[in-house]
Amino acid sequence: MIEARGLARTFTGKHGTVEAVRGVDLSVAPGEIVGFLGPNGAGKTTTLRMLTTLLAPTAGTATVAGRDLRTDPGGVRRRIGYVAQGGGTDPSVPAGEELDLQARLYGVRDRGERIGELCARLDLEGLRGRPCGALSGGQRRRLDIALGLVHRPPLLFLDEPTTGLDPQSRGNLWEHVRSLRAEDGTTVFLTTHYLDEADALCDRLLIIDRGRIVAAGTPAELKRRVAGDVVTLEFADPSGGAPAREALSRHPSVREAVVAGDGVRLTVEDGERQLMSLVRALDAAGVELASLNLARPSLDDVFLTVTGRSLRDAA
Ligand SMILES: Nc1ncnc2c1ncn2[C@@H]1O[C@H](COP(=O)(O)OP(=O)(O)OP(=O)(O)O)[C@@H](O)[C@H]1O
């Protein structure tokens, strides 16, 4: 559904040159929900604007929804939906009229039927007469998505769809995005800097940092591949940290062992299966354990491993 090679964009202004996107390769298959994740300023919006024909690339090529970005931008536009950050509705116009206008702009023939279908699907039925400015944040995001889908595009781009929404509305929006894929097979490409959103909603993730893709895979693959499991140990005797670290850093499954406060933090390959063996190694070293905790790595651990920075700090 998307194939991009070497996509790049440089901005040149009074204050010099910014290489916002530096040669991005990406592939998105039909029916996937793909998340484009990265800190502020990483190049997410710039990439999205290139893929949606709003910004010309400085270099690279892409096919989007079966059309060439450079030679047939009109063809791309007809076959994609794009929901920008903040949307573009007029606060004084009723939601139903905005939908009608959009359907006319795209020349949708059965627009009454299509609008009814979208309103039912996105829980907008009772809101058609309400001015856009009077909708709640979650309702407005659902209207923005309906506007992006009026012409039945097979591919939908969402730029930070849940920024500014409360946790309940975010969960609700994720459900709607999933059902678009389940019911219509819509492919979704979305940007986010929320790790929980990337983890919960997306089949596959591309992590971008400073204009380059630094990691790609399913959330589970990324976590498994890059970070290992995290085991935190505390000891009956607070001075147990140093001998424990000494004993455990020789264990074949331990990639890293650091003393943290009164305890030790380990990065362990396949942590669950190794726990008993780690406990035995401690026992052999004569260190008495007070507590042990095993945690799956988070996407933040992944980002930390590939870039050396925390996604939260970077954002
Ligand atoms: N029109 C422009 N002129 C100059 N620099 C720009 C322009 N648009 C973006 N940039 C710069 O390009 C870089 C990437 O910006 P971009 O908006 O793509 O990042 P982002 O990952 O979407 O960030 P955010 O999460 O904050 O939306 C930033 O350094 C930004 O300041």
The ligand as an ORCA input file, in Angstrom:
! r2SCAN-3c Opt
* xyz 0 1
  N       8.652     24.358      7.037
  C       9.746     24.105      7.756
  N      10.825     24.918      7.700
  C      11.946     24.658      8.418
  N      12.085     23.598      9.224
  C      11.041     22.756      9.333
  C       9.808     22.956      8.614
  N       8.967     21.939      8.924
  C       9.625     21.147      9.805
  N      10.865     21.626     10.063
  C      11.884     21.028     10.945
  O      12.079     19.682     10.553
  C      12.252     18.839     11.675
  C      11.198     17.729     11.662
  O       9.900     18.301     11.923
  P       8.553     17.430     11.950
  O       7.415     18.383     12.155
  O       8.522     16.542     10.774
  O       8.764     16.553     13.262
  P       7.717     15.634     14.039
  O       8.441     14.360     14.294
  O       6.435     15.576     13.312
  O       7.539     16.431     15.402
  P       6.221     16.628     16.324
  O       6.098     15.372     17.105
  O       6.636     17.770     17.181
  O       5.052     16.927     15.433
  C      12.175     19.740     12.892
  O      13.498     20.091     13.255
  C      11.428     20.946     12.384
  O      11.767     22.103     13.102
*
